[in-house]
Amino acid sequence: MLRISFTLLLMKKAVNSVLDRLDSDELIQLIESIQLELTEEKLTEVIIRLNRTGRLDELLELLSMTDIISPEQDYQSGLLKTAKIVVFGESKLKANVLTAVGEKLGISKDRFEFHLDYHDAKTFDFSKFQYNPNYSLILVGPMGHSGRSKEGDSSVISHIAHEEGYPPVVKLIAGSQLKITKTNFRDTLKKQLDNGRIMADIPVT
């Protein structure tokens, strides 16, 4: 993660564009306010917001610092393409069967986080995924429609799919129903790899 001191440097340089509107005292007050308010958590949120709105590239280009971003970084979503993939939903398939499918596509088993009980979503705090760069994708099968972070939505998945700061949500469909199968799990992962939303991190087996 970029350190706060480094981000302060970026902000100090960025405010140069408004120097004609701020006098020296006002500029000093602005920088001091940023130093007081900026935390690691806030920094992470700001960076991801800039990425999601497509503005981080412009800032880094302005500062001639685009080379500090890894090619694995997704500029549009602000998520690492090799981060964790979460799987929610009732499944007759065991986690080790699903990880084996992922490994055949070049996705290591350590990148998967499984919640394969139908009722897991009812007590799970989905807010842990918001503005969290350690997660790149949420795959969803059949599950209960309650959750601690839904804030009035009929489905927690509906909420996080439309709320800013969450990883992309993809439903696992078999026929016309939510269902986790080896086929749709493989096909969904392959599609996400093909469209560049995630990246392989091990050799394809």
C-alpha positions in Angstrom: 0.0 0.0 0.0 1.2 3.5 -0.7 2.2 5.2 2.5 0.4 8.3 3.8 3.6 10.4 3.6 3.8 9.5 -0.1 0.2 10.4 -0.7 0.6 13.7 1.0 3.4 14.4 -1.4 1.0 13.7 -4.3 -1.6 16.0 -2.8 0.8 18.8 -2.2 1.8 18.6 -5.8 -1.8 18.3 -7.0 -2.9 21.5 -5.2 -0.3 23.5 -7.2 -3.0 23.6 -9.9 -5.2 25.8 -7.6 -2.4 28.0 -6.2 -3.8 31.0 -8.1 -7.0 30.6 -6.0 -5.3 30.0 -2.6 -2.9 32.3 -0.8 0.0 30.9 1.2 -1.9 30.7 4.5 -4.8 29.0 3.0 -2.6 26.4 1.3 -0.8 25.7 4.6 -4.1 25.2 6.3 -5.3 22.8 3.6 -2.1 20.7 3.9 -2.4 20.6 7.7 -6.0 19.6 7.5 -5.1 16.7 5.1 -2.3 15.6 7.5 -4.7 15.5 10.4 -7.6 13.7 8.6 -5.8 11.2 6.3 -5.7 7.6 7.7 -4.6 4.4 6.1 -8.2 3.4 5.7 -9.2 6.7 4.2 -6.2 6.6 1.9 -7.2 3.1 0.6 -10.8 4.4 0.0 -9.5 7.5 -1.9 -7.2 5.6 -4.2 -9.9 3.1 -5.1 -12.5 5.9 -5.7 -10.0 7.6 -8.0 -9.5 4.3 -9.9 -13.2 3.5 -10.2 -13.9 7.0 -11.6 -10.9 6.8 -14.0 -9.2 9.7 -12.4 -6.1 8.1 -10.8 -4.4 7.7 -14.2 -4.8 11.4 -14.9 -3.3 12.3 -11.5 -0.3 10.0 -12.0 0.3 11.3 -15.5 0.2 14.8 -14.2 2.9 13.9 -11.7 4.8 11.8 -14.2 4.4 8.7 -11.9 2.5 6.2 -14.0 5.3 3.7 -13.8 4.6 3.1 -10.1 1.5 1.1 -10.9 2.0 -2.7 -11.4 0.7 -4.1 -14.7 -1.5 -6.4 -12.5 -3.4 -3.3 -11.2 -6.9 -2.8 -12.7 -7.0 0.9 -13.4 -10.8 1.0 -13.8 -11.8 -1.0 -10.7 -8.9 -0.3 -8.4 -8.7 -4.0 -7.7 -5.7 -6.3 -8.0 -6.5 -8.8 -10.7 -4.7 -11.5 -8.7 -6.6 -10.9 -5.5 -9.0 -13.3 -3.8 -12.1 -14.7 -5.4 -15.1 -15.2 -3.1 -17.7 -17.9 -3.7 -21.1 -17.7 -2.0 -23.9 -20.1 -2.3 -25.1 -23.7 -1.6 -23.1 -26.2 -3.4 -23.0 -30.0 -3.6 -19.5 -29.7 -4.8 -16.7 -29.5 -2.2 -14.3 -26.6 -2.0 -11.4 -28.8 -3.1 -13.3 -29.8 -6.3 -13.9 -26.1 -7.2 -10.3 -25.1 -6.4 -9.1 -27.9 -8.7 -11.2 -26.3 -11.5 -9.6 -23.0 -10.8 -6.1 -24.5 -10.8 -6.6 -25.9 -14.3 -7.2 -22.3 -15.4 -4.1 -21.0 -13.7 -5.8 -19.7 -10.5 -4.1 -20.9 -7.3 -6.3 -22.5 -4.6 -5.1 -19.9 -2.0 -7.0 -17.2 -3.9 -10.4 -18.7 -3.3 -12.6 -18.0 -0.3 -15.6 -20.3 0.0 -18.9 -19.8 1.8 -20.9 -22.8 0.6 -23.7 -23.1 3.0 -27.1 -21.7 1.9 -27.4 -19.6 5.1 -23.9 -18.2 5.2 -25.1 -14.9 3.7 -27.6 -14.3 6.5 -24.9 -13.5 9.1 -22.0 -12.6 6.9 -20.8 -9.0 7.1 -20.3 -8.1 3.4 -19.0 -4.7 4.2 -15.5 -6.4 4.7 -15.3 -6.4 0.9 -16.0 -2.7 0.4 -12.9 -0.7 -0.6 -10.8 -3.8 0.1 -8.2 -4.4 -2.6 -7.6 -7.9 -1.3 -10.7 -9.1 -3.2 -11.2 -9.0 -7.0 -14.4 -10.9 -7.7 -17.5 -12.3 -5.9 -19.2 -15.4 -7.5 -22.8 -16.1 -6.3 -24.8 -19.3 -6.3 -28.1 -20.1 -4.4 -28.2 -18.4 -1.1 -30.4 -16.8 1.5 -31.5 -13.2 0.8 -30.5 -11.7 4.1 -27.3 -10.1 5.1 -25.8 -7.7 7.6 -24.9 -5.1 4.9 -27.9 -5.0 2.7 -29.3 -1.7 4.2 -32.9 -2.3 3.2 -32.3 -4.0 -0.2 -34.3 -7.1 -0.9 -31.0 -9.0 -1.4 -27.5 -8.3 -0.1 -26.1 -9.3 -3.4 -28.3 -6.8 -5.2 -27.0 -4.2 -2.8 -23.3 -4.9 -3.2 -23.7 -5.3 -7.0 -24.8 -1.6 -7.2 -22.9 -0.1 -4.3 -19.6 1.7 -5.0 -16.5 0.1 -3.7 -17.3 -3.6 -4.0 -15.7 -6.2 -6.2 -17.7 -7.2 -9.3 -20.5 -9.7 -8.6 -21.1 -12.5 -11.1 -24.0 -15.0 -10.7 -23.5 -18.6 -11.4 -26.4 -19.8 -13.5 -27.4 -23.2 -14.7 -30.4 -23.2 -16.9 -32.4 -20.3 -15.5 -31.5 -20.9 -11.8 -28.7 -20.0 -9.5 -26.6 -23.1 -9.1 -22.9 -24.0 -8.7 -21.7 -26.6 -11.1 -18.2 -27.5 -12.3 -19.2 -26.4 -15.8 -20.6 -22.9 -15.0 -17.8 -22.4 -12.4 -15.2 -23.1 -15.0 -16.9 -21.2 -17.7 -17.4 -18.1 -15.5 -13.8 -18.1 -14.4 -12.6 -18.5 -18.0 -14.8 -15.6 -19.1 -13.4 -13.3 -16.3 -9.9 -14.3 -17.3 -10.6 -13.6 -21.0 -12.1 -10.2 -20.3 -9.2 -9.2 -18.1 -11.1 -8.8 -14.9 -8.8 -11.4 -13.2 -5.4 -12.8 -14.0 -3.9 -16.3 -13.7 -1.1 -16.6 -11.1 0.1 -20.1 -11.6 0.9 -22.2 -14.7 -2.1 -23.8 -16.4 -2.3 -27.5 -15.5 
